[in-house]
Amino acid sequence: MQGKGRPLITLKDLPEGWEESIINLSKKGASIVELAVELDISRQTLYNLSERDKHFLDTIKKCKRYCEAWWLSKGRTELENREFSYTGWYMNMKNRFGWADKKEIKEEIKQEVTNLNIDNLSLEELEQLEKINDKINRQTD
């Protein structure tokens, strides 16, 4: 018996010019929720589509890079603006991009990881791996 319910949304169901539209929004600092609204889908549908379609996933990753770059630029260019809320900006960066106050990790991991297959990981799991990798890279710099 086939599953009932709505058919899965695919790239063909997205508005014409969807890719350019969300990339342009991301270049202005738009969040994942704003991208989902632009595509007229829910955040969960955006995550699900990312898991099913590599091109969509790659586009969302690109959007996240553009978004973070916009926010970094905002903090950098407002250095001399006394009216700019650095506390709000910093909290935004912590919440959106996983920033944290520096913490030294002294626990050693002695288990070797072999043949890690990331093909079936969700977007959220891939994001967690990226954050772990970033933390490791910052510690070794």
N, C-alpha and C positions, 0 to 999 in steps of 0.2 A: 504494500500500500504506500503510495506516495505521500510525502508530508503535505500538510495543508497550511494555508496561510499565504501571505504575500510572496510574490516572486522576489528573488534577490535583486537588489539594485546593482546595475553594472555601469560601466563608463558611458554606455549608450544612453542611459537614463539621465545623465547629468546635463545641465544646461549647455548650450552651444558656447564654446569659448571658455569652458570651465577652468582649464589649466592656466591660461593667461590671467583670468580673473582672480584666482586665488593667489597666484604668484604676485600679482600687483598689490593685493591686499597685504600679503606677508611682508612686502618691501616697505610697508607703512606700519609694521609692528603688530599686525592682526593675530589674534589667538586662534587656536584650533576651533573653538566654538564659533568665532566669527567666520571662519572658513566654511564650517558646516552650514551656517545660516546662509552664506552666499550660495552654496550648492543646493539649498533647500532640503537638507537631510539632517538627521540627528547626529550628535557626536558619536553615538554608538555605531550608527550606520557608516560613518566616516572610518572608524576603527575597523569595522568588519570588512569594508571594501578594501582597506589597506592590507588586510590579511589575505584577501583573495586575488588582488591584482598588483603585480610588481610595479607597473608603470605608475599607478596611483600612489603606491607606497613611496616610490622614489620622488614623486612630485611633492608629497607631504613632507618628506625629509628635507627637501630643498626649501620648502616654505618655512619650516622651523629654523633653518639656518638664516634665511633672510630676516625673519622676525627677530631672532636673537641679535643679529647684526644691527638692526634698526634700534633696538633698545640699548645696545652697547654704545652706539653712536650718540644717542640721546644723552646718556650720562657723560660721555666724553665732551660733547659740544656745549654742555651746560655748566661746565666747571666754574666759570666766573659769574654765573647768574645766581645772585643771592636769593632770588624768589623760588628757585628750583628746589623741590623737595627730594633731597637725596635719601632721606629715610624711606619715603614712599617708593622711590626708584629701586633702592636696595632690597626692600621687602618684595617688590615685584620680581626682581631678578632671582631672589631666593626661591620664591614660590613657583615661578614659571620655568626656570632653567636649572633648578637644583643647586643653586649656589649655597654655600655653607661657610660658616666661620671655620678657619683652619683648625683641623684636628689631626693630631699625629696618630697614625695607626701603627702599633708596634707588634701586632700579632703576625706571625709568619705563616704563610700557607705553604705547606710542603707536599700537597697532593698535586700530581701532574694531571693536567686535563688533556685528553687526547680525543681527536675526532669529534669535536663539538659541532653538531649539525644545527645550524640556525634557520634552516629553510622553513621549519614549521612553527617558529616562534611568532607570537603576536606582536603587534606594534608596541604595545606597552612593555613586553618582555625585551624587545630590541632596544627600547629607550633605556631600560634599566641597565642593560649590558653596556650601552654607550656611556652612561653615567659612571659605571664602575671603571670602565676603560679610561675615561677622562681623569678620574681620581688617581688611578695607578700612574698614568702618565705625568700628572702634576707632582706626584711624590718622587718620581725618578728624575725630574728635571733639575 
